[in-house]
Amino acid sequence: MAEVKVFGSWGSPFSRRVELALKLKGVSYEYIEEDLSNKSPLLLKYNPIHKKIPVLLHNEKPIVESIVILEYIDETWKGSSIMPEDPYQRAIARFWIKFIDEKFFTAIWKASWNEGKEQEKGMEETWELLTILENELKGKKFFGGDNIGLVDIAASFIAFWVEVLQEVVEIKLSDEDKFPTLHKWSEEFLSCEVVKECLPPKDKLFAFFQARKKAITTSKSMVYK
Ligand SMILES: N[C@@H](CCC(=O)N[C@@H](CS)C(=O)NCC(=O)O)C(=O)O
């Protein structure tokens, strides 16, 4: 029987993506929690370049970078596809994932961990990008159509993590009135049993973001003193 291991971290949207894809495919795996402040020799061996989680280990072969892993999972295990069949639609899905990972994460991080003008700029960028996603989703249940697909998995950060993050940083990032389609998608996505199994505990995530906020505020006040 194939041996499948996932090296992850409980609060990471990237390793949760991998777990969700494996669960959607019905693949059993062993989960190994990494302490990112004290990385294990195995993590450094399997991902020597980025030294990051997630790592998927399939029969001792490591695969890194969450999106690369998701595509590998889709191609390796049968069962319901998470990538579209059609090459053009596959290209479009890859485009949106790149959009989320490169543009959206940058903007929301800028809005969340800055103050003043920089934060305002980040918020405006975040809203602009959410508007684009809102329009892309119109008329569809999921980004993947009737079923959860690669883009939905990549966007799970928007459905769950953003809600918790905005409570901690006390700015409204994803507003139900502004983005009704995205809000409906979030509710639909988060109500799936398999998705629920792959989400971190809300209170633990809240405390994690709060600790990060405190650390950033403390380091800024030390610089300005
Ligand atoms: N592009 C990577 C991002 C993975 C990532 O940022 N992982 C973080 C945890 S959320 C990590 O391992 N950080 C450890 C570090 O940067 O030292 C992916 O999609 O897998």
The ligand as an SDF file (V2000), in Angstrom:
LIG
                    3D

 20 19  0  0  0  0  0  0  0  0999 V2000
    4.3080   28.8710   -1.4500 N   0  0  0  0  0  0  0  0  0  0  0  0
    4.2910   27.9270   -0.3560 C   0  0  0  0  0  0  0  0  0  0  0  0
    4.0780   28.6670    0.9490 C   0  0  0  0  0  0  0  0  0  0  0  0
    4.2480   27.7580    2.1520 C   0  0  0  0  0  0  0  0  0  0  0  0
    4.4720   28.5630    3.4330 C   0  0  0  0  0  0  0  0  0  0  0  0
    4.5480   29.8040    3.4010 O   0  0  0  0  0  0  0  0  0  0  0  0
    4.6190   27.8490    4.5550 N   0  0  0  0  0  0  0  0  0  0  0  0
    4.8840   28.5160    5.8020 C   0  0  0  0  0  0  0  0  0  0  0  0
    3.8210   28.1810    6.8510 C   0  0  0  0  0  0  0  0  0  0  0  0
    2.2890   28.9150    6.4500 S   0  0  0  0  0  0  0  0  0  0  0  0
    6.2220   28.0040    6.3510 C   0  0  0  0  0  0  0  0  0  0  0  0
    6.5510   26.8550    6.2620 O   0  0  0  0  0  0  0  0  0  0  0  0
    7.0000   28.9100    6.9520 N   0  0  0  0  0  0  0  0  0  0  0  0
    8.2380   28.6040    7.5720 C   0  0  0  0  0  0  0  0  0  0  0  0
    9.3050   29.5840    7.2340 C   0  0  0  0  0  0  0  0  0  0  0  0
    9.0750   30.4860    6.4100 O   0  0  0  0  0  0  0  0  0  0  0  0
   10.4010   29.4690    7.7860 O   0  0  0  0  0  0  0  0  0  0  0  0
    3.2070   26.8870   -0.6170 C   0  0  0  0  0  0  0  0  0  0  0  0
    2.2260   27.1890   -1.3060 O   0  0  0  0  0  0  0  0  0  0  0  0
    3.3670   25.7580   -0.1380 O   0  0  0  0  0  0  0  0  0  0  0  0
  1  2  1  0
  2  3  1  0
  2 18  1  0
  3  4  1  0
  4  5  1  0
  5  6  2  0
  5  7  1  0
  7  8  1  0
  8  9  1  0
  8 11  1  0
  9 10  1  0
 11 12  2  0
 11 13  1  0
 13 14  1  0
 14 15  1  0
 15 16  2  0
 15 17  1  0
 18 19  2  0
 18 20  1  0
M  END
$$$$
